[in-house]
């Protein structure tokens, strides 16, 4: 819509909406609003916080805190780093060990930072958000800590030898900061400094080159993006190899699915004395813009530039299919001569999910009808293709490089294998030359650690089925239940899904699902006597299971397809006799909360319970709440009349009807969620309760951010509440 017409569009949209009686609940921390939340919480806990709730919550907490979990690690230098939470350390420990020690059953960990001690000393409920170790000497790290579990975090420089924060080191106040090391004394940082430094989506829009000891306000702005774009993102590729080219990267995220990338070689802004320039003009002169369509994702690997388009890209020399992968030489890209070479093309059943690289190999992680597959490309042999065999059905296998910059581990990889009923296994391997005759890679793989079972899976099995959606599209879904499942429509069944932002939902071992719904923990029986639950994971459109077109086919005006897909899976389960409307529940969070909000309002006859977590629900105001403005590319702009015409069709807050019977529903969220925010769940619950709808429950935790889970105790509590509510609604127990 033209700029001069926008105000008319807004007034048209607002004029057709009734007054929002619950706008007052949008004051997140207001005294009256918090009192309302506390009253709602008390009613919900009085109803569901019983002995069975405590059993489920206790067993979940035991599993989440178990010392037998695999401590996943990241290699930096000679050390292997891990962040760990358990019952004794609920906030967590940042720690490290050696390779020889890590291979043992009980590694000897050197504790670097105890977050529980830090939280007590500083009277702040710090939540771990990650760390970035300096590559040059592996001596310093930038530690990211959230004060409440939200997306904002404080960044502080940490000395890994002294095991202490650096006095006078980098210290950036809490914000939605992105940053990267440039050299030992300079970081590239995108953060909040004033109102002009943020986009309308509440993310940073300016990148600064910050020197040690310099204030943020004095650090020069070396790049910025328009305020109505989503964000500016920064990165770097700094290698310990002195012959390598170190680079800085700047990404202008126009919206969630369109961006531009620029990069510069740090050598081009380095003076003769070795100092790095922070002058904006020097950066502007050195930046190389990668001139490709904005929906082509761009990455780097050695001296190659990699391209993954969201829609078919017809370049001057070739065509790259949506979801394909192509490469070009970085020197040619610098010269503006982009002639991509295609190295992977998807088909109707197979999609590229991600890729990882070692020094000499590029490994593609693929899904073939939501079944995991690994393909190895030899960078030194004209991208000769081979496969890593042995991936079992209904499992997911992920692979990541150990440390390609260390000659001793240049082609080594971690491999994690997991399934719905199979605890994770961590293996260590080394990629080798391709066996062209066999089509396999001559790699060595050794199992390093295996997680124990956290729930009793005996007698359970996994099946994959396909439902037919309204337009005839086949929708895959996984069903996990008893081997001898009676097809009498009486099985308590939980239907899970997401359907947005090209997020793929794949097989994985979840003690939370296993203990909370499928079976019983190894420490006790949490489910009532009788039937086990059935868990179903739907791979609906809007996700990425079949590549970007699976996602884009359910965006904006086509959004209803993901809801039609999910309801088709529900109907298929009912038609097959697995369950019935009175014994079928659905659950989802975030965009998945919007999904189940539409199941609640558009398909109430199909479900006996709905658990709706950290959800979007008021699609008329979502762009004005928290980070909602950044999702306009996914859903559309409700302030544009043409967009609102289709958005209203999937806005649960506006789909409620007088006299309609709705299944029991639980809305759960977190006060500190600064991504979606708690107000949409508040308003939906309030409107339903005011309309006299029965069995509408609400719970809001104060911490935890968008996950509503700042530690294992909170995770166990909120998930136990969801499972207890659904089980009671479906079974009466």
C-alpha positions as CSV (number, residue, x, y, z in Angstrom):
1,X,0.0,0.0,0.0
2,X,1.2,3.5,-0.8
3,X,2.5,5.6,2.1
4,X,-0.3,8.2,1.6
5,X,-3.0,5.6,2.0
6,X,-1.6,4.0,5.2
7,X,-3.5,6.2,7.7
8,X,-6.7,5.5,5.9
9,X,-6.0,1.8,6.2
10,X,-5.3,2.0,9.9
11,X,-8.5,3.9,10.6
12,X,-10.5,1.4,8.5
13,X,-9.1,-1.5,10.5
14,X,-9.6,0.1,13.9
15,X,-13.1,1.2,13.0
16,X,-14.4,-2.3,12.4
17,X,-13.1,-3.7,15.7
18,X,-15.1,-3.5,18.9
19,X,-13.6,-1.7,21.8
20,X,-10.9,-3.8,23.5
21,X,-12.1,-4.1,27.1
22,X,-8.8,-5.7,28.2
23,X,-6.3,-3.1,27.0
24,X,-5.6,-2.3,30.7
25,X,-3.9,-5.8,31.0
26,X,-1.2,-4.6,28.5
27,X,0.5,-2.7,31.4
28,X,2.8,-5.7,32.2
29,X,4.0,-4.6,35.6
30,X,1.1,-2.4,36.8
31,X,0.0,-3.0,40.4
32,X,-3.6,-3.8,39.4
33,X,-2.5,-6.0,36.6
34,X,-0.1,-8.1,38.8
35,X,-2.9,-8.4,41.3
36,X,-5.1,-9.9,38.6
37,X,-2.3,-12.3,37.7
38,X,-1.8,-13.4,41.3
39,X,-5.5,-14.0,41.6
40,X,-5.6,-16.1,38.5
41,X,-2.5,-18.1,39.5
42,X,-4.1,-18.9,42.9
43,X,-7.2,-20.2,41.3
44,X,-5.3,-22.3,38.8
45,X,-3.0,-23.8,41.4
46,X,-5.8,-24.5,43.8
47,X,-7.5,-26.5,41.1
48,X,-4.5,-28.5,39.7
49,X,-1.7,-28.4,42.3
50,X,-2.4,-31.8,43.9
51,X,-0.5,-34.9,44.7
52,X,-0.3,-36.1,41.1
53,X,1.0,-32.7,40.0
54,X,3.7,-33.0,42.6
55,X,4.6,-36.5,41.4
56,X,4.9,-35.3,37.8
57,X,6.8,-32.2,38.7
58,X,9.1,-34.1,41.1
59,X,9.9,-36.7,38.5
60,X,10.5,-34.1,35.8
61,X,12.8,-32.2,38.1
62,X,14.7,-35.4,38.9
63,X,15.2,-36.2,35.2
64,X,16.2,-32.6,34.3
65,X,18.7,-32.5,37.2
66,X,20.1,-36.0,36.6
67,X,23.9,-36.4,36.8
68,X,23.6,-39.0,34.1
69,X,22.7,-36.5,31.4
70,X,25.3,-36.0,28.6
71,X,27.3,-32.9,29.3
72,X,27.5,-31.4,25.8
73,X,30.8,-29.5,25.2
74,X,32.4,-27.0,22.9
75,X,36.1,-27.1,22.2
76,X,38.2,-24.0,22.5
77,X,41.9,-24.5,22.5
78,X,42.8,-27.4,24.7
79,X,39.7,-27.2,26.8
80,X,36.1,-28.5,26.4
81,X,33.5,-26.2,27.9
82,X,30.1,-27.0,29.3
83,X,27.2,-25.3,31.0
84,X,25.5,-27.4,33.6
85,X,22.4,-27.2,35.8
86,X,21.4,-29.6,38.5
87,X,19.6,-29.7,41.9
88,X,22.6,-28.3,43.8
89,X,23.3,-25.7,41.1
90,X,19.8,-24.6,39.8
91,X,21.2,-21.4,38.1
92,X,24.1,-23.4,36.8
93,X,27.9,-23.8,36.5
94,X,30.1,-22.8,33.6
95,X,33.0,-25.2,33.6
96,X,35.6,-26.9,31.5
97,X,37.8,-30.0,31.3
98,X,40.4,-31.8,29.2
99,X,39.7,-34.3,26.4
100,X,41.2,-37.2,28.4
101,X,39.1,-36.3,31.4
102,X,35.9,-35.8,29.3
103,X,36.1,-39.3,27.9
104,X,35.8,-40.8,31.4
105,X,32.6,-41.5,33.2
106,X,33.2,-38.8,35.8
107,X,35.2,-35.9,34.2
108,X,37.2,-33.6,36.4
109,X,35.6,-30.2,35.9
110,X,37.2,-26.9,36.5
111,X,34.4,-24.5,37.5
112,X,34.8,-21.1,35.9
113,X,31.6,-19.4,37.0
114,X,29.0,-20.4,39.6
115,X,25.8,-18.5,38.6
116,X,24.1,-19.3,41.9
117,X,26.9,-17.7,43.8
118,X,27.0,-14.7,41.5
119,X,23.2,-14.3,41.7
120,X,23.4,-14.2,45.5
121,X,26.4,-11.8,45.6
122,X,24.8,-9.4,43.1
123,X,21.2,-9.9,44.2
124,X,20.2,-10.6,40.6
125,X,18.6,-13.8,39.3
126,X,21.1,-14.2,36.5
127,X,20.2,-16.7,33.7
128,X,22.9,-18.1,31.4
129,X,22.7,-16.8,27.8
130,X,26.1,-18.1,26.5
131,X,29.7,-17.1,26.1
132,X,32.1,-16.2,23.3
133,X,35.7,-17.2,23.8
134,X,38.4,-15.1,22.1
135,X,40.0,-17.1,19.4
136,X,43.4,-15.5,19.4
137,X,44.6,-17.0,22.7
138,X,41.5,-18.6,24.3
139,X,42.2,-16.5,27.4
140,X,39.2,-14.2,27.5
141,X,35.4,-14.6,26.9
142,X,32.4,-12.4,26.6
143,X,29.8,-13.8,29.0
144,X,26.1,-13.2,28.3
145,X,23.8,-13.1,31.3
146,X,20.0,-12.3,31.4
147,X,18.7,-10.7,34.5
148,X,15.3,-12.4,34.3
149,X,15.5,-15.1,31.5
150,X,14.3,-12.7,28.8
151,X,16.0,-11.9,25.5
152,X,17.9,-8.9,27.0
153,X,21.3,-9.8,28.5
154,X,24.3,-8.1,30.0
155,X,27.7,-8.8,28.4
156,X,30.8,-8.9,30.7
157,X,34.4,-9.8,29.9
158,X,35.7,-12.9,31.7
159,X,39.3,-14.0,32.3
160,X,39.4,-17.8,31.9
161,X,42.7,-18.3,33.7
162,X,41.9,-16.0,36.6
163,X,38.3,-17.3,36.6
164,X,37.0,-13.8,37.3
165,X,35.4,-10.9,35.5
166,X,38.0,-8.5,34.1
167,X,38.3,-5.3,36.1
168,X,37.7,-2.5,33.6
169,X,36.9,-5.0,30.8
170,X,34.1,-4.9,28.3
171,X,30.8,-4.5,30.2
172,X,27.6,-3.8,28.2
173,X,24.3,-3.1,30.0
174,X,21.4,-5.5,29.6
175,X,19.9,-5.2,26.1
176,X,19.1,-7.4,23.1
177,X,22.8,-7.2,22.2
178,X,24.6,-8.9,19.4
179,X,28.4,-8.8,19.3
180,X,31.6,-10.4,18.0
181,X,35.3,-10.2,18.7
182,X,37.4,-8.4,16.1
183,X,40.8,-8.5,17.9
184,X,42.0,-8.7,21.5
185,X,40.9,-5.2,22.3
186,X,38.0,-4.5,20.0
187,X,34.5,-5.9,19.6
188,X,31.8,-5.2,17.0
189,X,28.6,-4.6,19.0
190,X,25.0,-3.9,18.1
191,X,23.1,-2.8,21.2
192,X,20.8,-0.2,22.7
193,X,22.2,3.2,23.5
194,X,19.2,5.4,23.1
195,X,15.7,5.3,21.5
196,X,17.2,6.0,18.1
197,X,19.5,2.9,18.3
198,X,16.5,0.5,18.1
199,X,14.3,-0.7,15.3
200,X,10.5,-0.6,15.6
201,X,10.9,-4.4,16.5
202,X,12.9,-3.4,19.6
203,X,16.2,-4.8,18.3
204,X,19.4,-2.9,17.7
205,X,19.8,-1.1,14.4
206,X,23.3,0.3,14.8
207,X,26.7,-1.4,14.9
208,X,29.6,0.1,16.8
209,X,33.3,-0.7,16.9
210,X,34.0,-0.6,20.6
211,X,37.6,-0.5,21.9
212,X,38.6,-1.7,25.4
213,X,38.1,1.1,27.9
214,X,35.8,3.1,25.6
215,X,32.2,4.0,26.5
216,X,29.5,2.8,24.2
217,X,28.4,6.4,23.5
218,X,31.9,7.2,22.3
219,X,32.3,4.1,20.1
220,X,31.7,5.1,16.5
221,X,28.8,3.8,14.5
222,X,30.2,1.8,11.6
223,X,26.9,0.6,10.1
224,X,23.2,1.1,10.6
225,X,19.9,0.0,9.1
226,X,16.5,1.7,8.8
227,X,14.3,1.8,11.8
228,X,11.5,-0.2,10.1
229,X,13.8,-3.1,9.4
230,X,13.9,-5.9,12.0
231,X,17.5,-5.6,13.2
232,X,21.2,-5.4,12.5
233,X,23.2,-8.5,13.2
234,X,27.0,-8.6,13.5
235,X,29.6,-11.4,13.3
236,X,33.2,-12.3,12.6
237,X,35.3,-15.1,11.3
238,X,38.5,-14.8,13.4
239,X,41.0,-17.7,13.0
240,X,44.1,-18.5,14.9
241,X,45.9,-19.4,11.7
242,X,48.0,-16.3,10.9
243,X,47.8,-16.9,7.2
244,X,44.0,-16.9,7.2
245,X,41.9,-13.9,6.3
246,X,39.9,-12.6,9.3
247,X,36.6,-11.0,8.4
248,X,33.7,-9.0,10.0
249,X,30.1,-9.5,8.9
250,X,27.2,-7.2,9.0
251,X,23.6,-8.3,8.2
252,X,20.7,-6.0,7.6
253,X,17.6,-8.1,8.5
254,X,14.9,-6.4,6.5
255,X,12.3,-8.8,7.8
256,X,12.4,-12.3,9.1
257,X,13.0,-13.8,5.6
258,X,14.8,-11.0,3.7
259,X,18.2,-9.6,4.4
260,X,21.4,-8.2,2.9
261,X,24.9,-9.2,3.9
262,X,28.1,-7.2,3.8
263,X,31.6,-8.2,4.9
264,X,35.1,-6.8,5.1
265,X,38.6,-8.2,5.4
266,X,40.0,-6.9,8.7
267,X,43.4,-6.5,6.9
268,X,41.8,-3.8,4.8
269,X,41.2,-1.6,7.9
270,X,44.4,-2.5,9.8
271,X,47.2,0.0,10.0
272,X,50.9,-0.7,9.6
273,X,51.3,-0.8,13.4
274,X,48.7,-3.6,13.6
275,X,45.9,-1.4,15.0
276,X,42.4,-1.9,13.8
277,X,40.6,1.2,12.4
278,X,37.2,2.1,13.9
279,X,36.7,5.1,11.6
280,X,33.3,4.8,9.9
281,X,34.7,6.0,6.5
282,X,37.3,3.3,6.6
283,X,34.6,0.7,7.2
284,X,32.3,2.1,4.5
285,X,35.2,1.9,2.0
286,X,36.2,-1.7,2.9
287,X,32.7,-3.2,3.1
288,X,31.8,-5.6,0.3
289,X,28.0,-6.0,-0.3
290,X,26.9,-9.5,-1.5
291,X,24.6,-8.5,-4.4
292,X,22.0,-11.3,-4.5
293,X,18.2,-11.3,-4.0
294,X,17.3,-10.5,-0.4
295,X,15.6,-13.9,0.2
296,X,18.9,-15.7,-0.5
297,X,20.7,-16.7,2.8
298,X,24.4,-16.0,2.6
299,X,27.2,-17.7,4.6
300,X,31.0,-18.2,4.4
301,X,33.3,-21.2,4.5
302,X,37.0,-20.7,4.0
303,X,37.2,-18.8,0.7
304,X,33.8,-19.8,-0.4
305,X,30.5,-18.0,-0.2
306,X,27.4,-20.2,0.2
307,X,23.9,-19.3,-0.9
308,X,20.6,-20.9,0.1
309,X,17.6,-19.2,-1.5
310,X,14.1,-19.1,-0.1
311,X,12.6,-19.0,-3.5
312,X,14.0,-20.1,-6.9
313,X,16.9,-17.8,-7.8
314,X,17.7,-17.3,-11.4
315,X,21.2,-15.8,-11.5
316,X,23.0,-14.7,-14.6
317,X,24.6,-18.1,-15.0
318,X,22.3,-20.7,-13.5
319,X,19.1,-21.4,-11.5
320,X,19.2,-22.4,-7.9
321,X,16.1,-24.0,-6.5
322,X,14.3,-22.8,-3.4
323,X,16.1,-24.6,-0.5
324,X,19.1,-25.5,-2.7
325,X,22.7,-24.8,-1.9
326,X,25.2,-23.1,-4.2
327,X,28.7,-21.7,-3.8
328,X,30.9,-19.0,-5.3
329,X,34.5,-17.9,-4.9
330,X,34.9,-15.1,-2.4
331,X,37.3,-13.1,-4.6
332,X,34.7,-13.2,-7.4
333,X,32.0,-12.0,-5.0
334,X,34.2,-9.1,-3.9
335,X,34.6,-8.2,-7.6
336,X,30.8,-8.3,-8.0
337,X,30.9,-11.4,-10.2
338,X,28.6,-13.9,-8.7
339,X,28.3,-17.1,-10.7
340,X,26.9,-19.7,-8.3
341,X,27.6,-23.4,-8.7
342,X,24.8,-25.6,-7.4
343,X,26.0,-28.3,-5.0
344,X,22.6,-29.5,-3.7
345,X,19.1,-29.5,-5.2
346,X,16.1,-30.6,-3.1
347,X,13.3,-32.8,-4.4
348,X,9.7,-33.3,-3.4
349,X,10.6,-35.4,-0.5
350,X,14.1,-34.2,0.6
351,X,15.1,-30.9,2.1
352,X,18.3,-29.3,3.4
353,X,18.0,-28.5,7.1
354,X,21.5,-27.2,7.9
355,X,25.1,-27.8,7.1
356,X,28.4,-27.9,8.9
357,X,32.0,-27.9,7.8
358,X,35.3,-29.3,8.9
359,X,38.5,-28.2,7.2
360,X,38.1,-30.4,4.2
361,X,34.4,-31.4,4.1
362,X,31.0,-29.9,4.0
363,X,28.3,-32.1,5.6
364,X,24.6,-31.5,4.7
365,X,22.0,-32.5,7.2
366,X,18.9,-33.5,5.2
367,X,15.4,-34.6,5.9
368,X,13.7,-37.2,3.6
369,X,10.0,-37.3,4.5
370,X,11.2,-36.1,8.0
371,X,13.7,-38.9,8.2
372,X,17.3,-37.9,8.9
373,X,20.1,-38.2,6.3
374,X,23.7,-37.0,6.2
375,X,25.6,-36.3,3.0
376,X,29.3,-35.5,2.9
377,X,30.9,-33.2,0.2
378,X,34.6,-33.3,-0.3
379,X,35.9,-29.7,-0.6
380,X,39.2,-30.9,-2.1
381,X,37.8,-33.3,-4.6
382,X,35.3,-31.2,-6.6
383,X,32.6,-31.8,-4.0
384,X,32.5,-35.5,-4.4
385,X,29.5,-36.8,-2.6
386,X,29.3,-39.6,-0.1
387,X,26.9,-40.6,2.7
388,X,27.3,-41.3,6.4
389,X,25.3,-44.5,6.8
390,X,23.5,-46.1,9.7
391,X,20.9,-43.5,10.5
392,X,17.9,-45.5,12.0
393,X,14.3,-44.8,11.0
394,X,12.3,-42.3,13.1
395,X,15.5,-40.9,14.6
396,X,17.4,-37.6,14.2
397,X,21.1,-37.4,13.7
398,X,23.0,-34.1,14.0
399,X,26.6,-33.4,13.3
400,X,28.9,-30.5,14.2
401,X,32.6,-29.8,13.7
402,X,34.8,-30.2,16.8
403,X,37.3,-27.5,16.0
404,X,38.3,-27.1,12.3
405,X,40.9,-24.4,13.2
406,X,43.0,-26.9,15.2
407,X,45.1,-29.1,12.9
408,X,44.7,-32.0,15.3
409,X,40.9,-31.9,15.0
410,X,40.5,-30.3,11.6
411,X,38.2,-33.0,10.3
412,X,36.8,-34.3,13.5
413,X,33.1,-34.1,14.3
414,X,30.5,-34.6,17.1
415,X,27.5,-36.7,16.2
416,X,24.3,-36.8,18.3
417,X,21.7,-39.5,17.6
418,X,18.3,-39.4,19.3
419,X,14.8,-40.8,18.9
420,X,11.4,-40.4,20.6
421,X,12.1,-43.5,22.7
422,X,15.9,-43.6,22.3
423,X,18.1,-41.6,24.7
424,X,20.7,-39.5,23.1
425,X,24.1,-40.9,22.1
426,X,27.1,-38.7,21.6
427,X,29.8,-40.0,19.2
428,X,33.1,-38.6,18.1
429,X,34.4,-39.2,14.6
430,X,36.8,-38.2,11.9
431,X,35.8,-37.7,8.2
432,X,37.9,-39.3,5.6
433,X,38.0,-39.7,1.8
434,X,34.9,-40.9,-0.1
435,X,34.6,-44.5,-1.1
436,X,33.2,-43.9,-4.6
437,X,32.3,-47.5,-5.2
438,X,30.3,-47.8,-2.1
439,X,29.1,-44.2,-2.0
440,X,30.0,-43.9,1.6
441,X,32.6,-41.8,3.6
442,X,35.6,-43.6,5.1
443,X,35.0,-42.1,8.5
444,X,35.8,-43.4,12.0
445,X,33.1,-43.0,14.6
446,X,33.3,-43.9,18.3
447,X,30.5,-43.6,20.9
448,X,31.7,-41.3,23.7
449,X,28.7,-41.0,26.0
450,X,25.2,-42.4,26.1
451,X,22.3,-41.0,28.2
452,X,20.3,-43.3,30.3
453,X,16.6,-43.9,29.9
454,X,14.6,-41.4,31.9
455,X,11.2,-43.1,31.5
456,X,10.0,-46.6,30.9
457,X,9.6,-47.1,27.1
458,X,8.9,-50.8,27.3
459,X,5.9,-51.6,25.1
460,X,6.0,-48.3,23.3
461,X,6.6,-47.8,19.6
462,X,6.9,-45.1,17.0
463,X,4.9,-44.9,13.8
464,X,4.8,-42.4,11.0
465,X,1.5,-41.6,9.3
466,X,0.2,-39.2,6.7
467,X,-3.0,-37.2,6.9
468,X,-4.7,-35.5,4.0
469,X,-5.3,-31.7,4.4
470,X,-8.2,-29.7,2.9
471,X,-6.3,-29.1,-0.4
472,X,-5.1,-32.7,-0.8
473,X,-1.6,-32.2,0.6
474,X,-0.2,-35.1,2.5
475,X,0.8,-34.1,6.1
476,X,3.3,-36.4,7.9
477,X,3.0,-37.0,11.6
478,X,4.7,-39.2,14.2
479,X,2.6,-41.3,16.7
480,X,4.2,-42.6,19.8
481,X,2.1,-45.0,21.9
482,X,1.6,-48.6,23.1
483,X,2.5,-51.5,20.8
484,X,-0.9,-52.9,21.4
485,X,-2.8,-49.6,21.3
486,X,-6.5,-50.3,21.3
487,X,-8.1,-48.5,18.3
488,X,-11.3,-47.8,20.2
489,X,-11.1,-44.0,20.4
490,X,-10.5,-43.9,24.1
491,X,-6.7,-43.2,24.3
492,X,-5.7,-39.9,26.0
493,X,-3.8,-38.3,23.1
494,X,-1.7,-35.2,23.0
495,X,-1.2,-33.5,19.6
496,X,1.8,-31.3,19.3
497,X,2.9,-28.9,16.5
498,X,4.3,-25.5,15.6
499,X,3.9,-24.6,11.9
500,X,5.8,-21.4,11.5
501,X,9.1,-19.6,10.6
502,X,10.5,-22.6,8.8
503,X,11.0,-24.4,12.1
504,X,11.2,-28.2,11.6
505,X,9.9,-30.5,14.3
506,X,11.8,-33.7,14.3
507,X,12.2,-36.9,16.4
508,X,14.0,-36.4,19.7
509,X,14.2,-37.9,23.2
510,X,12.3,-35.8,25.6
511,X,12.1,-36.9,29.3
512,X,9.5,-34.1,29.8
513,X,7.1,-35.7,27.2
514,X,8.0,-39.2,28.3
515,X,7.4,-38.7,32.0
516,X,4.6,-36.2,31.7
517,X,2.5,-38.0,29.1
518,X,3.8,-41.2,27.6
519,X,4.8,-43.5,30.4
520,X,6.2,-43.4,33.8
521,X,9.6,-42.3,35.1
522,X,12.3,-44.7,36.2
523,X,11.8,-43.4,39.7
524,X,8.1,-43.9,40.0
525,X,4.7,-44.1,38.4
526,X,3.4,-40.6,37.5
527,X,0.5,-41.5,35.3
528,X,-2.7,-42.8,36.9
529,X,-3.4,-46.5,36.6
530,X,-4.8,-47.6,33.3
531,X,-3.9,-46.4,29.8
532,X,-0.7,-44.7,28.8
533,X,-0.9,-41.5,26.9
534,X,-0.3,-41.2,23.2
535,X,1.9,-38.4,21.9
536,X,1.6,-37.1,18.3
537,X,4.0,-34.7,16.6
538,X,2.5,-33.1,13.4
539,X,4.8,-31.8,10.6
540,X,2.4,-29.2,9.3
541,X,3.0,-26.5,6.7
542,X,4.6,-23.3,7.9
543,X,7.5,-25.4,9.2
544,X,10.6,-26.3,7.4
545,X,10.4,-30.1,7.1
546,X,10.2,-30.0,3.3
547,X,12.3,-26.8,2.9
548,X,11.3,-23.2,2.5
549,X,8.4,-23.7,0.2
550,X,6.7,-25.8,2.9
551,X,7.0,-22.7,5.0
552,X,6.1,-20.0,2.5
553,X,3.0,-22.0,1.4
554,X,1.4,-21.2,4.7
555,X,2.5,-17.5,5.2
556,X,0.3,-14.4,5.3
557,X,-2.9,-14.9,3.2
558,X,-2.2,-18.7,3.1
559,X,-1.9,-19.0,6.9
560,X,-5.1,-21.0,7.2
561,X,-3.3,-24.0,5.6
562,X,-1.3,-24.7,8.7
563,X,-4.5,-24.8,10.8
564,X,-6.2,-27.0,8.1
565,X,-3.2,-29.3,8.3
566,X,-3.3,-29.6,12.1
567,X,-7.0,-30.2,12.1
568,X,-6.5,-32.8,9.4
569,X,-4.1,-34.7,11.6
570,X,-6.6,-34.5,14.5
571,X,-9.3,-35.9,12.2
572,X,-7.0,-38.7,11.0
573,X,-6.3,-39.8,14.5
574,X,-10.0,-39.8,15.3
575,X,-10.8,-41.7,12.0
576,X,-8.1,-44.3,12.7
577,X,-9.6,-44.9,16.2
578,X,-6.5,-43.7,18.1
579,X,-8.6,-41.1,19.9
580,X,-11.8,-39.1,20.0
581,X,-12.6,-35.5,20.5
582,X,-13.2,-36.0,24.2
583,X,-9.8,-37.7,24.7
584,X,-7.7,-35.5,22.3
585,X,-5.7,-32.6,23.6
586,X,-3.4,-30.2,21.7
587,X,-0.5,-28.1,23.1
588,X,1.8,-25.5,21.6
589,X,3.9,-22.5,22.6
590,X,4.7,-19.2,21.0
591,X,3.7,-19.5,17.3
592,X,2.5,-22.9,18.4
593,X,0.3,-21.1,20.9
594,X,-1.3,-19.3,18.0
595,X,-1.7,-22.6,16.4
596,X,-3.6,-24.2,19.3
597,X,-5.5,-20.9,19.9
598,X,-6.9,-21.5,16.4
599,X,-7.7,-25.1,17.2
600,X,-9.6,-23.7,20.3
601,X,-11.6,-21.2,18.3
602,X,-11.9,-22.7,14.8
603,X,-12.1,-26.5,15.6
604,X,-13.4,-26.7,19.2
605,X,-15.4,-29.8,18.3
606,X,-12.2,-31.8,17.7
607,X,-10.5,-31.4,21.1
608,X,-11.1,-32.1,24.8
609,X,-8.4,-29.8,26.1
610,X,-6.0,-27.1,24.9
611,X,-2.8,-26.1,26.5
612,X,-1.7,-22.7,25.1
613,X,1.8,-21.4,26.1
614,X,3.5,-18.0,25.7
615,X,1.1,-17.4,22.8
616,X,0.2,-14.9,20.1
617,X,-3.6,-14.5,20.2
618,X,-4.5,-10.9,19.6
619,X,-3.4,-10.5,16.0
620,X,-4.8,-7.0,15.7
621,X,-2.3,-5.7,18.1
622,X,0.6,-8.2,17.9
623,X,2.8,-5.7,16.0
624,X,2.5,-3.2,18.9
625,X,3.4,-5.7,21.7
626,X,7.0,-6.7,22.6
627,X,8.9,-7.8,19.5
628,X,5.8,-8.5,17.4
629,X,6.6,-5.9,14.7
630,X,9.3,-8.1,13.5
631,X,6.9,-10.9,12.4
632,X,4.9,-8.9,9.8
633,X,6.5,-10.9,7.0
634,X,5.1,-14.1,8.6
635,X,1.6,-13.0,9.4
636,X,1.0,-9.7,7.6
637,X,0.4,-6.2,8.9
638,X,-2.9,-5.8,10.8
639,X,-2.7,-2.0,10.2
640,X,-3.1,-2.5,6.5
641,X,-6.8,-3.2,5.6
642,X,-6.0,-5.7,2.9
643,X,-3.8,-7.7,5.3
644,X,-6.3,-7.5,8.2
645,X,-8.9,-9.0,6.0
646,X,-7.0,-12.3,6.1
647,X,-5.3,-11.9,9.5
648,X,-8.7,-11.6,11.2
649,X,-9.5,-15.1,10.0
650,X,-6.8,-16.5,12.3
651,X,-6.9,-14.1,15.2
652,X,-8.2,-16.2,18.1
653,X,-9.0,-13.2,20.3
654,X,-11.4,-12.0,17.6
655,X,-12.8,-15.4,16.7
656,X,-14.6,-16.1,20.0
657,X,-18.3,-16.5,19.5
658,X,-21.2,-16.1,22.0
659,X,-22.9,-19.4,22.8
660,X,-20.1,-21.5,21.3
661,X,-19.0,-24.5,23.4
662,X,-15.2,-24.5,23.9
663,X,-13.0,-27.3,25.4
664,X,-11.2,-26.6,28.7
665,X,-8.1,-24.4,28.1
666,X,-5.0,-23.4,30.1
667,X,-3.1,-20.3,29.1
668,X,0.4,-20.2,30.6
669,X,3.1,-17.5,30.1
670,X,5.8,-15.5,31.9
671,X,5.9,-11.9,33.0
672,X,9.5,-11.5,31.8
673,X,8.8,-12.7,28.3
674,X,10.1,-9.8,26.2
675,X,9.6,-11.5,22.9
676,X,5.8,-12.3,22.7
677,X,5.0,-10.9,26.1
678,X,2.4,-12.1,28.6
679,X,-0.4,-9.7,27.7
680,X,-2.0,-11.7,24.9
681,X,-2.6,-14.7,27.1
682,X,-3.9,-12.4,29.8
683,X,-6.4,-10.8,27.5
684,X,-7.6,-14.0,25.9
685,X,-8.2,-15.6,29.3
686,X,-10.0,-12.5,30.6
687,X,-12.3,-12.2,27.6
688,X,-13.3,-15.9,27.8
689,X,-13.9,-15.7,31.5
690,X,-16.0,-12.5,31.1
691,X,-18.1,-14.3,28.4
692,X,-19.0,-16.9,31.0
693,X,-17.0,-19.7,29.3
694,X,-16.2,-22.4,31.8
695,X,-12.9,-24.2,32.4
696,X,-10.6,-21.3,31.4
697,X,-7.4,-21.3,33.4
698,X,-4.4,-19.0,33.5
699,X,-0.9,-19.1,35.0
700,X,1.9,-16.6,34.7
701,X,5.3,-17.1,36.1
702,X,7.4,-14.1,36.9
703,X,10.7,-15.3,35.4
704,X,11.8,-17.5,32.5
705,X,11.4,-15.2,29.5
706,X,9.9,-16.7,26.3
707,X,10.5,-20.2,27.4
708,X,8.9,-19.7,30.8
709,X,11.7,-21.7,32.2
710,X,14.7,-20.0,33.7
711,X,15.9,-23.1,35.5
712,X,15.0,-26.8,35.8
713,X,12.6,-26.2,38.7
714,X,10.6,-23.8,36.7
715,X,10.6,-26.0,33.7
716,X,9.4,-28.9,35.7
717,X,6.7,-26.8,37.4
718,X,5.1,-25.2,34.3
719,X,5.2,-28.4,32.2
720,X,3.7,-30.4,35.0
721,X,0.9,-27.9,35.3
722,X,0.2,-28.3,31.5
723,X,0.2,-32.1,31.6
724,X,-1.8,-32.3,34.8
725,X,-4.4,-30.0,33.3
726,X,-4.7,-31.9,30.1
727,X,-4.8,-35.3,31.7
728,X,-7.6,-34.2,34.1
729,X,-9.6,-32.7,31.2
730,X,-9.4,-35.9,29.1
731,X,-9.8,-38.5,31.8
732,X,-11.4,-36.8,34.8
733,X,-8.5,-38.1,36.9
